[in-house]
Amino acid sequence: MQLPLTLVSLSFLSLSVLAAPISDPLTSPNLTTRAPEDIGAFLDATHNKCGDSVFYDGVGDGITPALISDCLVICKNILPFGIWHLEAMTPTIHQIVQYGTCGFSVQIARFSNALEYHVGNFDICDLIHSSIEKYGNKRDGTVSASGLYKQGGKKLPQINMGKDDS
């Protein structure tokens, strides 16, 4: 049985006047930062929830690149622990994190059969690092990517990391 794939659009959001406000990760009501007593079980439960991923150059999808250095700061700021809880009631875009020109947003798919999604900080950083590895532009230090990923049997949300041109 093949698991469903869902579009993961990885690009990098730039700051703009219309950008969503950014929450302090330590005070955000949507983030769990408590380290469990059994750290091994926690890492097994939160690290690499994403299965196979297929990435494409996001510039071809019209996603404006962001600075790689800004994207790496996101990983530095959100690790080691944290799980974001996102409601799947509407297909709206939920910006999770942003630093400088780089941001990470989740858009719940219209065909979602789940009421809530959990996105781990390790998953966010895995997707950022995979995008940089495959599509980072070493000449100008930018990156933009899109792709597909799967997680268990759930249909997953679309992930957006790109310049916010709104």
SULCOR-V336846 format. One record per residue. N is the residue number from 1. RES is the residue in one small letter. SS is DSSP state (~ for helix, > for strand, _ for the rest). D_CENTER is the distance of its C-alpha to the mean C-alpha in Angstrom with 2 decimals. Layout:
BEGIN
<<N	RES	SS	D_CENTER> <N	RES	SS	D_CENTER>>
END
This chain:
BEGIN
<<1	m	_	26.34> <2	q	_	23.27> <3	l	_	19.99> <4	p	_	18.37> <5	l	_	15.71> <6	t	>	13.23> <7	l	>	11.96> <8	v	>	8.56> <9	s	>	8.96> <10	l	_	7.50> <11	s	_	9.53> <12	f	_	9.90> <13	l	_	11.20> <14	s	_	14.63> <15	l	_	16.46> <16	s	_	18.87> <17	v	_	21.39> <18	l	_	19.57> <19	a	_	16.14> <20	a	_	15.21> <21	p	_	16.48> <22	i	_	14.46> <23	s	_	15.34> <24	d	_	16.58> <25	p	_	14.44> <26	l	_	17.85> <27	t	_	19.19> <28	s	_	16.45> <29	p	_	17.88> <30	n	_	14.60> <31	l	>	13.90> <32	t	>	16.03> <33	t	_	17.04> <34	r	_	20.31> <35	a	_	20.94> <36	p	_	22.87> <37	e	_	26.31> <38	d	_	25.51> <39	i	~	22.79> <40	g	~	23.00> <41	a	~	22.35> <42	f	~	19.38> <43	l	~	17.76> <44	d	~	18.74> <45	a	~	17.20> <46	t	~	13.79> <47	h	_	13.36> <48	n	_	12.35> <49	k	_	12.15> <50	c	_	10.76> <51	g	_	13.98> <52	d	_	15.09> <53	s	>	12.87> <54	v	>	14.48> <55	f	>	13.32> <56	y	>	15.29> <57	d	>	16.03> <58	g	~	14.22> <59	v	~	17.40> <60	g	~	19.26> <61	d	~	17.06> <62	g	_	17.93> <63	i	_	14.69> <64	t	_	16.10> <65	p	_	15.03> <66	a	>	14.12> <67	l	>	15.65> <68	i	~	14.49> <69	s	~	16.08> <70	d	~	14.00> <71	c	~	10.68> <72	l	~	12.58> <73	v	~	13.72> <74	i	~	10.34> <75	c	~	10.50> <76	k	~	14.14> <77	n	~	13.79> <78	i	~	11.59> <79	l	_	13.23> <80	p	_	15.21> <81	f	_	14.66> <82	g	_	12.74> <83	i	>	11.52> <84	w	>	10.25> <85	h	>	12.62> <86	l	>	12.08> <87	e	>	15.24> <88	a	_	15.55> <89	m	_	18.84> <90	t	_	18.03> <91	p	_	15.77> <92	t	_	14.70> <93	i	>	11.62> <94	h	>	10.21> <95	q	>	8.92> <96	i	>	7.57> <97	v	>	8.24> <98	q	>	10.24> <99	y	>	12.85> <100	g	_	15.45> <101	t	_	14.42> <102	c	>	10.73> <103	g	>	8.13> <104	f	>	4.63> <105	s	>	5.85> <106	v	>	6.50> <107	q	>	9.97> <108	i	_	12.10> <109	a	_	14.41> <110	r	_	18.09> <111	f	_	19.30> <112	s	_	17.33> <113	n	_	19.82> <114	a	_	18.01> <115	l	_	18.48> <116	e	>	15.51> <117	y	>	12.18> <118	h	>	11.07> <119	v	>	7.64> <120	g	>	8.81> <121	n	~	8.32> <122	f	~	9.58> <123	d	~	7.11> <124	i	~	4.29> <125	c	~	7.49> <126	d	~	8.73> <127	l	~	6.49> <128	i	~	7.28> <129	h	~	10.77> <130	s	~	11.36> <131	s	~	10.76> <132	i	~	13.07> <133	e	~	15.49> <134	k	~	15.96> <135	y	~	15.85> <136	g	_	16.31> <137	n	>	19.52> <138	k	_	21.76> <139	r	_	24.32> <140	d	_	22.45> <141	g	_	19.53> <142	t	>	16.80> <143	v	>	14.04> <144	s	_	12.70> <145	a	>	11.64> <146	s	>	11.04> <147	g	>	11.68> <148	l	>	12.10> <149	y	>	11.29> <150	k	_	13.14> <151	q	>	13.47> <152	g	_	17.08> <153	g	_	18.93> <154	k	>	16.51> <155	k	_	15.41> <156	l	_	11.68> <157	p	_	9.92> <158	q	>	8.97> <159	i	>	5.52> <160	n	>	6.64> <161	m	_	6.64> <162	g	_	10.42> <163	k	_	13.65> <164	d	_	14.56> <165	d	_	17.95> <166	s	_	18.89>>
END
